[in-house]
């Protein structure tokens, strides 16, 4: 059977650059919310907790879409699935651009979350159509351009939103996504579908995990209003418990589970998941709190920064995050994964606690956010690498997917908790949180991060090359 299949068509540099253009466009579209979140909160009348929900819904969708995209890419061909995903992303970008209120904008962000599954599909297509050595270079180019697109989105979102409107900051990168998708569709040859998996896809697991994550985010969003909505809070707790219990039962019995929970019994995997969750909770505190503090009026205790200024202030953190991956790999080979994780954890906890104590100057926040971004990149990259090399080759995908899903959950929980702290710390009749709320948020994030050192002590040093 395999002998009758034609070899994959070799792609040229134009096709690789088309994928790179798509990566730039999606990276820009993904990054526009963070620097403009305070602006969106003002224009749409959102609470801090609702703003936190907006900032994580795309990542949650992405965590759910990625395994589906990979499975369908194997079954129906990577190009077919990639083009359809980008059609969903384009629709989401247009919905976000036209959104008159928060519910519609949330729906647009849910659709945009499909872009998270597109980047791995791009890598799969490159590997299918290029020799190994050239594929590594092409994947590096596409990855770098995605990071570059994120930086461009961070810098341009503020000026576009303030100079034109918030609608255009979604529309412009969406038009770029549409154009790049058409170019990829024209230049990328069709790839042959792989063998179908007789076990099928774990749709019940996907639905139950989606319900679990969405309910968890809603629960965290209403926590600040616990006094006025006790029945809603109680109902969400019951629904969350039901979803989580059902998902656990389904995954344990599924022939081809979406997330193989049996893998968590392995010490190397569960320790990596715990560390990733805790570290991402700490990271997300800075990711959410710092832009909010920049935006607070100078008449209070903040800096009155515009969306444009916030984008510039966040740029050093984005640069640090892009450098963290390569640095983590180099240092892990030299010193071992445990040393990298311990160093990253100490840096992050120190930076967060320093932000709690000292945040009276812009540079305090810029440097603190930059150190947190660097530490997060060091830790998460080391965790993924360590997990991938501590299990058998056939289990690599399952084990690393557990870590990546945990990363998204940790980030989402941390952002929602930070939003809840600010909401709870906002005096009645005011839209500005008390300064103590920011201090509490940074202290909580730093303390949670420091707790991960209890787990790192039990880690093996890791393989040094």
N, C-alpha and C positions, 0 to 999 in steps of 0.2 A: 504493500500500500504506500509506504513512504517513498518508494523508488519512483512512483509516478508523479509525485509532487514536484512542481517546478521550483528551482531555487529562488529565494527572495531577490527582488530586483534591487540592485545597488542604487542608493540615493546619492545625489550630489550635494555640493555645498549650499546651493540655493534652497534645497529642501530643509537642510539643517538650520539655515538662517530664518526660514519661514517659521519653523518651530520656535526658534529664539524670539522672533517678533511676537509670536503668540504668548510666550512666557513673559515678555516685557509687559504686554497688555494685561494679562491676567494678574501679574504681580502688582501692577498699578491699581487695577480695579479692587483687588483684595485689601489694599492698604489705605484707602481713602477715608475710612471711618475713624480710625484711631486719632489722627490729629484734629479732626473736625467734630469729634463727639460732643464737646461742650456746645458748639454752635448748633448741632442737631438737637441737643437737649433743649436749648432755648427756643428754637424755631418750632419744634413739635410739642413743646410743653411736657417733656419727659421728666420723670423723677430720676435720681441717680441710679436707683436699682433698675429702672427700665432701660437706661442708657447702658448699664452693664450687660443686660440681656442682649441688646442690639449688637454689642461688640463681640459677642461670643457665638451667636447663632450660626454664622457662616462656618466657623470651625467645627461645630457640632455636626452640621450637615455633612461637612467634608469627611469627618471620621466615619460616618455611616456609608457614604458614597464610595469611598476608596476601595474597600474589599469587593463591592458590587462591580465597580468598573474593571478591576483586575480579572475577576471571574468572567465577566462578559467579554472582555478583550480576548481572553484565551478561547472562548467559545465561538465568537462571531467575527473576530478580527479587530486588532487595535485601532485601525483607522476609522472603521465604522463607528465604534463606540466613542472615540475621541471627538469626532465631528458632531455626534448627537449630544454629547456632554456639553460641548461648546455652544450648541444651539440653546440648551437649557440655561447656561451661564449668560448668554446674550439676552435671553428673555428676562432673566433675573435682573440684569443691569438696567434694562429699559423700565422694568417695573419699579426698581429703586429710584430711577431718575424721575419718574412721573408720580411717585408716591406722595399723596396729600397728607398722610398721617402715619403714625407709628405702625399699626397693624399691617398696612400695605407695604411699608418699608421692610418690616420683618419678613414678610412673604418674599419680597425681592431678594433679601439676603439669604433666605433658605435656598432659593433657586441658584444664586451665585455660588453656594457651597459646592456645587458640582465641579468647580474648577480645581478643588483639592485632588480629585481623582484624575485630572487631566495630565498633571505633570508626570506621575509614574507611567501613564500610558505613552507619553512622549518618549520616555527612556526605553520602554519596551520596543517601540517602533524603531528607534535608533539602533538598538542591539540586533534587531531582526535584519536590518538592511545595510549594516556596515560591519566590517571586520572588527574584532575585539579591540585592537589598539586604537583604531579611528573612532570606535563607539565611545571609548572612555573620554576622548577629547571632546566629542560632540555633546556628550552628557554634561561635561564640565561647562561647556559654552552655554547650553540651555539653562543649567542651574544658575550660573552667574548672571545671565540676563534676567532670570526671574527675580533674583535678589535686587538687581539694578532697577527693574520695574517697580519693585516695592519701594525703593528709595525715591524714585521719581514720583510715585503716587503720594508718598508722605510729604514731599516738598511742594507738589503742585496742587494738592487738594485744597489747601487753605486759600491760596490766591484765586483759584477758580471759583470756590464757593463764595468768597467775599466780593470778587470782581464781577462775576456773572450771577450765579445762584448755586445752592446746594444741588439742584437738579443737574446742572452741567458737570459737576464733579463726578457723577456716576455716568452721565451720557457720553462724555468724551472718551474715557477708556473703554466703554462698551462698544463704541464705533470702531475703535482700534481692534478689539477682540473679534468683531464681525469681519473686518477686513483681513486680519491675519488668518482666521479660520477658513475663509474662502481661498486664500493663497495656499494654505496647507492642503486643503481638499483638492486643489488643482495639481500640486507638485508631488504629494506623497502617494506612492503606488499602494494599491490594496494589498494587504497581507493575508495569507491563508489562515483560516480559523484553525485552532488546535482541536484536539480530541475533546469531545463532550465529557463532562463529569457525570457518570451514571447516578451519583448521589444527589445531583441537582444543587440548587442554591437554598440556603437556610433562610427563607423568607420569614417564617415565624420568629426566628431569632432577631432578624433585622427590625421587624415591627416592634417587638417587645423591648429591644435595646433603645429604639427611637423613643418609645413611650417613657422609658425609664429616664433618659437624659432630659427630655422636654419637661417632664413632671418635676425633676430635680431642680431645673433652672427656674421654673415657676414658683416652686416652694421657697427657694432662696430669695426670689424677688418680692414675695409677700411677707417675709419674716419681719421687716421693719414695721408693718402694720398689724402685727399679731394681736394687739389689743382690740382693734376694731374689726378684725376678720378672723376670729378664732375658729369658726365653722369651716371657712375656706381652708385655713391652715390644716385643720384636722383631716378634712377630706383629701387634701393633696398628700398628706403623710400616708393615708390608707392606700391611695392609688399608687403612690411610689412603691410602697411595700409589695403591692400586688404585682406591679410590672417587674420589679426586681426579682421576686420569687419565681414568677412565671418564666422570665428569661433564663434564670439559672437552671431551672428544671429542663427547659427545652434544649439549652446548649449541652447539658450533660447527656442527653439522649439522642441528639441529632447525629446522623451518619456523617455529615460533613458540616460541622458547626461553623458559624460565622466567627466566633471566638472560642477556641478550644480551652475551656476552663481547667481541664486536666493538666495543661501545661503549667498552670500556676502552682502546682504541687512541687515543682522543681525549685530549689532554693535560689539558684541564679536568676530565675525568671521573676519569682515573686519579690525578691529583694530589689531587682531593677524596677519593677512596677511601683513598689512603695516609694522608692527614692524619686522616681520620675514624677509621681503624683505630688509628693510633698514639695519638691523643688519648683514645679510649675505653679503650685498654689502661691509660693513666695514670689515668683517672677511676675505673675499676673497682678499681684498687689501693686507693684511699681508701674506696670503697663497701664493700669487703670487710674491710679491715684495721681501720678505725676502730671498728665495733661490736665486733670481736673484742678490741681493746685496752680498750675500755670494760668488757668483761666480766671481764678478768683480775683476780684477787683483789688486794685492797689489801695483803695480806701479801707479795705479790711486788712488782710495779711498776705494777699497774693501778689500777682504781677500784672493782672489785666491783659494778658497776652492774647493776641488775635489768633485765629486759626492758622494764618500764614506763619506767624512767629512760632507757634507751637510746633509746626512741621519742621522748621529749622532747628529748634531746640531738641527735637527727637532724632534728628539725623545722625549724630554721633553714636547713639545707641544702635541704630540700624547698621552702621558701619561695623561696630564692635560685634554684633551678632553674626554678620557675614564672615568675619575673620575667625570666629570662635570654632567653627567646624574643623577647618584645616589644622588649627592649633591643637585642638583636642586630639585629633588623630596622631599628630607628631608626638605630643607629650605622652599619650597613652602607650605608644610603642617604646618610648624611652623610660618612663617611670611606672607604667602600669595604670590600669583603669581606676583602681581605688584611689591612688594618689591624685589623679585628675579630679575625681568626684569630690574628694575631701577639700582640695584647694578651691574648687568652684563653689562648694557649699559655704566655706568660710568667707570667701569674697562676697557672696551674695548676702549672707546673714549680716555681715559687717556693714555693707552698703545700706541695707534696709534700716538697720538700727541707727546708722548715722543720719539717714534722711529723717527719721523720727526726731532726732535731737537737733539737727541743723538743716533748715530749709528756708533761710531768709534771703538767699541770693539765687539768681538764676543758675549760676554755675554749680551751686550745690546740687540742684536737681539734675542738671545735664550730666555731671560726672557720676552721680549716684545711679541714674538710669543707665548710663553707659556700662558701669561696672556690673549691674544686675544682668544686662543683656549678654555681656561677655561670659559671666559665670553660668548663666542658663545654657548658652551654647556649648560650653565646655562639658557641663554635666550631662545634658541630654544626649549629645553625640557620643560621649563615653559610655553611657548606659546602653544605647542602641548597639554600638560596636561590641560591647562586652556580652550582651545578650546573644547577638548573632554568632559569636565565636564560642559560646559556652554550651550550645545545643548542637545536635546533629544537623547535617546539611539539609535533610528533608524537613526539619522542623524550624528552619530559620525564618521562613515567612510567617508562620504562626506566632512564634515567640516575639519577633519584632513588631508584629501588628498589635500584640497585647501592650507592648510598651508605648506605641504611638497612640493607641486609643486611650491609654491611661494619661498620656500627656495632654490630650485634648480635654479629658474630664477634669484633670487637675487645674488646667488653665481656666476652664469655664467656672469651676467652683470658686477659685480664688477671685476672679473678677466679680462674680455675683456677691460673694461675701464682702468684698471691698465696697461695692455699690450699696449693699445693705447697711454697712457701717456709716457711710456718708449720709444716707437717707435718715437713719436713726439719729444721727448727730446734727441734723438740720433743725434749728429752732422753729417753733410754730410761727407761721406768718412770714418766714424768710426763705429765700431760695439759695442761701449761702450756708454751707455746713460750718459748724464751729471748728476752729483750728485743731482742737483736741480730737476731732473725728479723724483727721488726717494722721495725727500722731498715733492714735489707736490702730489705724489701718496699717501703718508701716511697722509698728511694734508687733502686731499679730503676724504679719507676713514674715518678719525677721525671726520671730520665735518659732514659727512652724518650720521654716527653713533650717534653723539650728537643730531641731529635733531629728532631722535626717542623719545627723552625725552618729546617732545611736545605731542606725542601720549600717552605715558605712564601716563601722568598726568590725562587723561580722563578715564583710566582703573579703574574698580572696584578692590578692594583689593584681591578678590579671596577668595575661601573657605579655611579656616584653619582647620585642623583636630587635 
